[in-house]
Amino acid sequence: MNKKIKTGLWWINRHLELLLWLMIVVLLLLPMPIDTHFTLCPFSNLGWHYCPGCGVGRACHLALQGDLGASLAMHPLGIFALIVIFFRIFSLIKFSIYQSKTQTL
C-alpha cells in the first residue's frame, strides 16, 4: 500500500471521534425538513408518546441557527448538549495538538 494512503488512513483512524463530532455539528447546521419526521428513537418507534430525549436534535439545530428561545421551548437540554459537544471537540483538538507536539520531540 502507498505510504500516503497508509498515513491518511492512520490519521483518520486516530481522529475518528473528532471527525464524527464535527460531522454531527455540520449536519445540525443544515436545514431540517419540516414535512417529514424520521426518527431513530426506539421509544417513538415502539409507539410510546413520551421520550426524555426526543427534541434534543431539533433543539440543537435551533440553537445553532441562533433561535435560543425556540431551542429552549423544544427541549431545555438542547443548549447544554451543544456545550458538551463543543467541549468534547475542543478537548479532542487540544489532545491531538499536545500529542503531535510530544511525538515530534
Rosetta silent file (secondary structure, phi, psi, omega in degrees, C-alpha in Angstrom):
SEQUENCE: MNKKIKTGLWWINRHLELLLWLMIVVLLLLPMPIDTHFTLCPFSNLGWHYCPGCGVGRACHLALQGDLGASLAMHPLGIFALIVIFFRIFSLIKFSIYQSKTQTL
SCORE:     score description
SCORE:     0.000 S_00000001
   1 L     0.000  145.244 -179.357    0.000    0.000    0.000 S_00000001
   2 L   -62.930  144.032 -177.730    1.183    3.511   -0.777 S_00000001
   3 H   -64.359  -36.329  178.233    2.785    5.369    2.143 S_00000001
   4 H   -65.493  -38.795  178.891    0.479    8.400    1.680 S_00000001
   5 H   -66.880  -42.853  177.819   -2.581    6.170    1.820 S_00000001
   6 H   -61.709  -41.960  178.987   -1.310    4.457    4.967 S_00000001
   7 H   -64.410  -41.861  178.904   -0.594    7.832    6.571 S_00000001
   8 H   -63.995  -44.236  178.543   -4.063    9.106    5.631 S_00000001
   9 H   -65.489  -37.699  177.324   -5.790    6.021    6.986 S_00000001
  10 H   -63.020  -42.736 -179.299   -3.719    6.229   10.175 S_00000001
  11 H   -65.274  -44.169  179.547   -4.718    9.894   10.627 S_00000001
  12 H   -62.953  -44.132  179.724   -8.412    9.154   10.044 S_00000001
  13 H   -62.670  -38.162 -178.585   -8.321    6.203   12.451 S_00000001
  14 H   -72.082  -30.969 -176.194   -6.585    8.302   15.086 S_00000001
  15 L  -113.292   26.049 -175.266   -9.015   11.222   14.772 S_00000001
  16 H   -62.046  -44.077 -179.244  -12.214    9.306   14.031 S_00000001
  17 H   -63.009  -42.245  178.008  -14.148   10.555   17.062 S_00000001
  18 H   -61.482  -44.170  179.202  -13.232   14.161   16.288 S_00000001
  19 H   -62.970  -39.193  178.918  -14.318   13.739   12.664 S_00000001
  20 H   -65.913  -43.679  178.762  -17.641   12.222   13.727 S_00000001
  21 H   -63.915  -40.727  178.167  -18.415   15.049   16.179 S_00000001
  22 H   -64.506  -38.340  178.236  -17.535   17.658   13.543 S_00000001
  23 H   -65.407  -38.371  178.362  -19.766   15.883   11.023 S_00000001
  24 H   -63.248  -42.928  179.286  -22.638   15.885   13.526 S_00000001
  25 H   -63.983  -41.225  178.574  -22.285   19.647   14.074 S_00000001
  26 H   -63.556  -42.374  178.200  -22.242   20.244   10.303 S_00000001
  27 H   -64.780  -34.527  177.002  -25.360   18.098    9.877 S_00000001
  28 H   -69.575  -24.032  178.235  -27.096   20.050   12.654 S_00000001
  29 H   -77.047  -23.501 -178.874  -26.317   23.258   10.788 S_00000001
  30 L   -69.913  151.783  177.973  -28.090   22.047    7.634 S_00000001
  31 L   -64.344  139.336  179.108  -31.768   22.915    7.192 S_00000001
  32 L   -96.797  136.971  176.612  -34.124   20.296    8.553 S_00000001
  33 L   -68.682  136.659 -176.534  -37.158   19.243    6.513 S_00000001
  34 L   -87.799  -35.132 -173.611  -40.367   20.278    8.224 S_00000001
  35 L   -73.303  -35.090 -176.527  -42.834   17.987    6.436 S_00000001
  36 L  -101.405  146.199  178.110  -41.139   14.666    7.108 S_00000001
  37 L  -131.857  100.488  175.459  -40.344   13.280   10.521 S_00000001
  38 L  -104.930  134.343 -178.547  -37.904   10.364   10.592 S_00000001
  39 L  -133.685  146.168  172.746  -36.732    9.210   13.970 S_00000001
  40 L  -100.076    2.057 -176.638  -34.275    6.671   15.290 S_00000001
  41 L   -65.296  121.692 -179.932  -35.830    6.887   18.743 S_00000001
  42 H   -66.992  -32.650  178.552  -36.700    3.388   19.978 S_00000001
  43 H   -64.530  -46.002 -179.809  -39.447    4.728   22.264 S_00000001
  44 H   -66.092  -38.991  179.556  -41.159    6.552   19.414 S_00000001
  45 H   -69.966  -23.343  175.614  -40.794    3.566   17.093 S_00000001
  46 L   -84.286   -5.909  177.414  -42.412    1.337   19.730 S_00000001
  47 L    98.312    1.197  177.278  -45.396    3.684   19.856 S_00000001
  48 L   -76.431  140.938 -175.916  -44.691    5.377   23.170 S_00000001
  49 L   -91.818  -13.606  179.986  -45.520    9.060   23.097 S_00000001
  50 L  -113.860  129.068  173.849  -43.081   10.191   25.754 S_00000001
  51 L  -141.134  127.834 -177.013  -39.327   10.064   25.350 S_00000001
  52 L   -66.122  -19.249 -177.768  -36.987   12.139   27.522 S_00000001
  53 L  -102.351   -9.600 -177.660  -34.570   12.695   24.635 S_00000001
  54 L   -64.901  131.790  179.572  -36.946   13.499   21.798 S_00000001
  55 L   100.899   -8.613 -179.011  -36.435   17.012   20.513 S_00000001
  56 H   -66.606  -41.883  179.190  -32.800   17.394   21.559 S_00000001
  57 H   -62.767  -43.893  178.143  -31.581   17.251   17.949 S_00000001
  58 H   -67.548  -35.539  177.918  -34.108   19.844   16.817 S_00000001
  59 H   -66.475  -40.305  176.586  -33.272   21.994   19.859 S_00000001
  60 H   -63.969  -42.143  178.140  -29.560   21.833   18.979 S_00000001
  61 H   -59.801  -45.808  179.827  -30.380   22.761   15.382 S_00000001
  62 H   -65.070  -38.302  178.782  -32.418   25.748   16.514 S_00000001
  63 H   -66.046  -40.385  177.808  -29.686   26.873   18.915 S_00000001
  64 H   -67.332  -26.163  176.566  -27.073   26.691   16.160 S_00000001
  65 L   -81.429   -8.004  177.638  -29.361   28.799   13.978 S_00000001
  66 L    97.091    1.412 -179.247  -29.462   31.404   16.753 S_00000001
  67 L   -94.120   78.512 -174.268  -33.064   30.851   17.849 S_00000001
  68 H   -69.631  -34.231  179.364  -32.398   30.214   21.545 S_00000001
  69 H   -63.914  -46.336  178.340  -35.979   30.784   22.666 S_00000001
  70 H   -67.606  -32.845  177.758  -37.362   28.153   20.309 S_00000001
  71 H   -63.851  -46.191  178.181  -34.492   25.846   21.264 S_00000001
  72 H   -65.015  -34.586  178.469  -35.384   26.083   24.945 S_00000001
  73 H   -70.290  -33.906 -179.488  -39.062   25.549   24.115 S_00000001
  74 H   -70.483  -48.537  177.313  -38.255   22.447   22.039 S_00000001
  75 L  -160.624  124.526 -175.567  -36.072   20.823   24.719 S_00000001
  76 L   -63.660  -20.934 -177.709  -34.448   22.507   27.724 S_00000001
  77 L   -96.297    6.061 -178.976  -31.272   20.419   27.444 S_00000001
  78 H   -63.060  -45.117 -179.695  -30.531   21.212   23.780 S_00000001
  79 H   -67.727  -39.575  176.670  -28.161   24.078   24.541 S_00000001
  80 H   -61.565  -40.414  178.334  -26.450   22.030   27.255 S_00000001
  81 H   -62.251  -39.775  177.313  -25.962   19.184   24.742 S_00000001
  82 H   -64.711  -40.045  178.133  -24.306   21.624   22.340 S_00000001
  83 H   -61.597  -42.882  179.024  -21.997   22.866   25.079 S_00000001
  84 H   -63.953  -43.202  179.709  -20.986   19.274   25.840 S_00000001
  85 H   -62.731  -46.951 -179.621  -20.400   18.524   22.134 S_00000001
  86 H   -67.341  -34.203  175.508  -18.283   21.640   21.606 S_00000001
  87 H   -64.375  -41.274  178.674  -16.320   20.936   24.795 S_00000001
  88 H   -65.136  -42.300  177.552  -15.591   17.407   23.550 S_00000001
  89 H   -61.144  -45.448  179.649  -14.486   18.729   20.150 S_00000001
  90 H   -61.464  -43.214 -178.617  -12.227   21.280   21.847 S_00000001
  91 H   -68.486  -35.589  176.809  -10.701   18.663   24.152 S_00000001
  92 H   -66.830  -40.491  177.351  -10.048   16.269   21.240 S_00000001
  93 H   -65.059  -44.240  179.098   -8.341   19.026   19.244 S_00000001
  94 H   -60.961  -43.745  179.084   -6.293   20.044   22.282 S_00000001
  95 H   -64.809  -40.000  179.692   -5.254   16.440   22.917 S_00000001
  96 H   -64.387  -41.710  177.786   -4.345   15.953   19.260 S_00000001
  97 H   -65.695  -44.236  179.091   -2.138   19.069   19.268 S_00000001
  98 H   -60.412  -43.980 -178.723   -0.500   18.006   22.528 S_00000001
  99 H   -66.696  -38.044  179.024    0.112   14.509   21.199 S_00000001
 100 H   -69.166  -32.751  177.179    1.602   15.765   17.933 S_00000001
 101 H   -69.978  -38.803 -178.463    3.967   18.074   19.849 S_00000001
 102 H   -73.954  -26.488  179.887    5.163   15.295   22.149 S_00000001
 103 H   -76.322  -28.381 -179.077    5.762   12.906   19.251 S_00000001
 104 H   -81.594  -13.231 -179.945    7.996   15.367   17.396 S_00000001
 105 L   -74.011    0.000    0.000   10.279   15.890   20.404 S_00000001
